[in-house]
Amino acid sequence: MSAIRFTVPAVLSFVSVAHADLDLQWDGMLAFEQIYYSNVSSDNSVSWDAAERERSSYAHAGILDINDGALNLVCIELAQSVTSESVPYTISPFESGDDDYERSLLLSSLFTNSFDAVLASESTAMAAAFAMMTWEIMTENFDGGPEDMVDQVDIELGAVQFGDYSVAAREFFDAMKADLFVASSSDNLITYRNDEYQDFAGQVPGPGGLALLFTSGLLTRRRRRS
């Protein structure tokens, strides 16, 4: 399945404001592995290179199918659940000054390097590696700026640790890490946020993709005043 995308300014020309609401419904996983993890990133005393520990929480690491294939997204947090019910999400770009903006520069490079290949391959191992890398980038207790973050990414150490993934997923993760860079911006990405359920990120849809969202009646709830 090919990704649908266009630039953030094009999105904003459609919706007239920087933020709008739409309804999202999780319809399952495009490709995934069940993995185990430990996430203690809320404890700032646990550093990015903390020793390995038991990983007792499990997750489906992969690409999410949203609104019957209209969107393929990746979860950007580990602390909340996902729902198969249609619920309102706020769509917005990563913005300079936000707490996660520097992290988004790494995430941007990950999407640039690998997302289309993940979708085209439908590989469970590649999808799992992409999801674990996303969680690592967005959740780990890094020390320093974006350039430091690239060096501190690790699948087994730190405040966020993963286990029980396939050998192939580990190989894809290591390859994705080797290709990470600090992007000049994250304008190629858009986020979908909900206070109760998992937040998502994806490539900015193309004009046809946005038209599909409108046609489906998804971008219908409200626009946030700027």
C-alpha positions as CSV (number, residue, x, y, z in Angstrom):
1,M,0.0,0.0,0.0
2,S,1.5,3.3,-1.0
3,A,1.7,6.2,1.4
4,I,-0.4,9.3,0.8
5,R,1.3,12.6,1.6
6,F,1.6,16.3,0.9
7,T,3.2,19.3,2.6
8,V,1.9,20.9,5.9
9,P,1.2,24.2,4.1
10,A,-1.0,22.3,1.7
11,V,-2.9,20.8,4.6
12,L,-3.4,24.2,6.2
13,S,-4.7,25.6,3.0
14,F,-7.5,23.0,3.2
15,V,-8.4,23.4,6.8
16,S,-7.5,27.2,7.2
17,V,-6.1,26.7,10.6
18,A,-3.1,24.9,12.1
19,H,-5.3,22.4,14.0
20,A,-8.5,20.5,13.2
21,D,-10.3,17.5,14.6
22,L,-11.1,14.3,12.9
23,D,-12.5,10.9,13.9
24,L,-10.1,7.9,13.8
25,Q,-10.9,4.3,14.2
26,W,-8.3,1.6,14.6
27,D,-9.0,-1.4,12.3
28,G,-6.0,-3.6,13.2
29,M,-2.4,-3.9,12.3
30,L,-1.0,-3.8,8.8
31,A,2.1,-5.8,9.9
32,F,3.5,-6.4,13.4
33,E,5.3,-8.5,15.9
34,Q,4.3,-9.0,19.5
35,I,7.2,-7.8,21.6
36,Y,7.8,-7.2,25.3
37,Y,9.1,-3.9,26.8
38,S,9.9,-2.0,29.9
39,N,9.1,1.8,30.0
40,V,10.1,3.8,33.1
41,S,10.8,7.0,31.2
42,S,8.6,9.0,33.6
43,D,11.5,8.5,36.1
44,N,14.0,11.1,35.0
45,S,16.7,9.4,37.1
46,V,16.7,6.5,34.7
47,S,19.2,7.3,32.0
48,W,19.3,6.3,28.3
49,D,22.1,3.8,29.1
50,A,20.5,2.1,32.1
51,A,21.2,-1.6,32.4
52,E,18.9,-4.2,31.1
53,R,16.0,-5.3,33.3
54,E,12.9,-7.4,33.1
55,R,10.5,-6.5,30.3
56,S,7.1,-7.6,31.4
57,S,4.7,-5.4,29.3
58,Y,3.7,-6.5,25.8
59,A,2.7,-4.6,22.7
60,H,2.0,-5.1,19.1
61,A,4.9,-3.4,17.4
62,G,4.0,-2.4,13.9
63,I,2.0,-0.2,11.6
64,L,-1.6,0.6,12.4
65,D,-4.5,0.4,9.9
66,I,-6.8,3.4,10.5
67,N,-10.2,4.2,9.0
68,D,-10.3,1.1,6.8
69,G,-6.9,1.8,5.2
70,A,-7.4,5.6,4.7
71,L,-4.3,6.1,6.9
72,N,-1.4,3.9,8.0
73,L,0.1,5.4,11.2
74,V,2.5,4.5,13.9
75,C,2.0,4.9,17.7
76,I,4.3,7.5,19.3
77,E,3.6,6.6,22.9
78,L,3.5,3.5,25.0
79,A,1.5,4.5,28.0
80,Q,-2.0,4.4,26.5
81,S,-4.2,1.9,24.7
82,V,-5.8,2.0,21.3
83,T,-9.6,1.6,20.5
84,S,-11.5,0.1,17.7
85,E,-14.3,2.7,18.3
86,S,-14.3,5.9,16.3
87,V,-13.1,8.7,18.5
88,P,-12.0,12.4,17.9
89,Y,-8.4,13.2,17.4
90,T,-6.7,16.5,16.9
91,I,-4.4,16.7,13.9
92,S,-1.4,19.0,14.1
93,P,2.2,19.2,13.0
94,F,5.2,19.0,15.3
95,E,6.0,22.6,16.2
96,S,9.2,24.3,17.2
97,G,9.2,24.8,21.0
98,D,7.1,21.8,21.7
99,D,8.6,19.3,24.1
100,D,8.9,16.6,21.4
101,Y,10.1,18.8,18.5
102,E,13.7,17.9,18.7
103,R,12.7,14.2,18.8
104,S,10.6,14.8,15.8
105,L,13.7,15.7,13.8
106,L,15.0,12.1,14.2
107,L,11.5,10.7,13.6
108,S,11.4,12.7,10.4
109,S,14.6,11.0,9.2
110,L,13.2,7.6,10.1
111,F,10.1,8.2,8.0
112,T,12.2,9.6,5.1
113,N,14.5,6.6,5.1
114,S,12.2,3.7,5.9
115,F,8.4,4.2,6.0
116,D,7.7,3.7,2.3
117,A,9.8,0.5,2.4
118,V,8.0,-0.8,5.4
119,L,4.6,-0.3,3.7
120,A,5.7,-1.8,0.5
121,S,7.3,-4.9,2.1
122,E,4.5,-5.7,4.5
123,S,7.3,-7.3,6.5
124,T,6.4,-8.0,10.1
125,A,10.0,-7.7,11.2
126,M,10.5,-4.4,9.5
127,A,7.3,-3.0,10.8
128,A,8.2,-4.1,14.4
129,A,11.7,-2.4,14.0
130,F,10.1,0.8,12.8
131,A,7.6,0.9,15.7
132,M,10.3,0.1,18.3
133,M,12.6,2.8,16.8
134,T,9.7,5.3,16.9
135,W,9.0,4.5,20.6
136,E,12.7,4.8,21.4
137,I,13.0,8.1,19.7
138,M,9.8,9.6,21.2
139,T,10.1,8.2,24.8
140,E,13.7,7.5,25.8
141,N,15.4,9.7,28.5
142,F,18.0,11.1,26.2
143,D,20.8,13.4,27.4
144,G,21.6,16.3,25.1
145,G,20.5,17.5,21.8
146,P,19.3,15.7,18.6
147,E,22.9,14.8,17.5
148,D,23.4,13.1,20.9
149,M,20.1,11.4,20.7
150,V,21.1,9.6,17.5
151,D,24.1,8.1,19.3
152,Q,22.1,7.1,22.4
153,V,19.4,5.1,20.6
154,D,19.5,1.5,21.9
155,I,17.0,-1.3,21.7
156,E,18.0,-3.0,25.0
157,L,19.3,-0.3,27.3
158,G,17.8,2.8,28.9
159,A,14.5,3.9,30.3
160,V,12.8,2.2,27.4
161,Q,13.9,-1.3,26.6
162,F,12.5,-4.0,24.2
163,G,12.7,-7.8,24.1
164,D,11.3,-10.9,22.5
165,Y,11.5,-9.5,19.0
166,S,12.7,-11.5,16.0
167,V,16.3,-11.7,14.9
168,A,15.2,-10.0,11.7
169,A,13.5,-7.1,13.6
170,R,16.8,-6.5,15.5
171,E,18.7,-6.4,12.2
172,F,16.2,-3.9,10.7
173,F,16.4,-1.8,13.9
174,D,20.2,-1.7,13.7
175,A,20.1,-0.7,10.0
176,M,17.5,2.0,10.8
177,K,19.7,3.4,13.5
178,A,22.7,3.4,11.2
179,D,20.8,5.6,8.8
180,L,19.3,8.0,11.3
181,F,20.2,11.7,10.9
182,V,18.9,15.0,12.3
183,A,16.5,16.4,9.8
184,S,16.2,20.2,9.2
185,S,12.5,20.0,10.0
186,S,9.7,17.5,10.6
187,D,7.3,19.2,8.1
188,N,6.9,15.8,6.4
189,L,5.0,14.5,9.5
190,I,1.7,15.1,11.1
191,T,0.4,14.0,14.5
192,Y,-3.0,12.7,15.7
193,R,-3.5,13.3,19.4
194,N,-6.1,12.2,21.9
195,D,-6.0,12.6,25.7
196,E,-7.4,9.2,26.4
197,Y,-5.9,6.9,23.7
198,Q,-2.6,6.5,21.9
199,D,-1.2,9.4,19.9
200,F,-0.1,8.6,16.3
201,A,2.2,10.0,13.7
202,G,2.3,9.6,10.0
203,Q,3.4,11.2,6.8
204,V,1.4,14.2,5.7
205,P,-1.3,13.0,3.3
206,G,-1.4,14.0,-0.3
207,P,-4.3,16.0,-1.8
208,G,-6.1,12.8,-2.8
209,G,-5.6,11.4,0.7
210,L,-7.0,14.5,2.4
211,A,-10.0,14.5,-0.1
212,L,-10.7,10.9,1.0
213,L,-10.8,12.0,4.6
214,F,-13.2,14.8,3.7
215,T,-15.3,12.5,1.6
216,S,-15.5,10.0,4.5
217,G,-16.7,12.7,6.8
218,L,-13.7,12.4,9.1
219,L,-12.6,16.1,9.2
220,T,-15.9,17.3,10.4
221,R,-15.8,18.0,14.1
222,R,-14.4,21.5,14.7
223,R,-11.5,23.8,14.0
224,R,-9.4,25.1,16.8
225,R,-9.0,28.9,16.8
226,S,-5.5,30.0,16.3
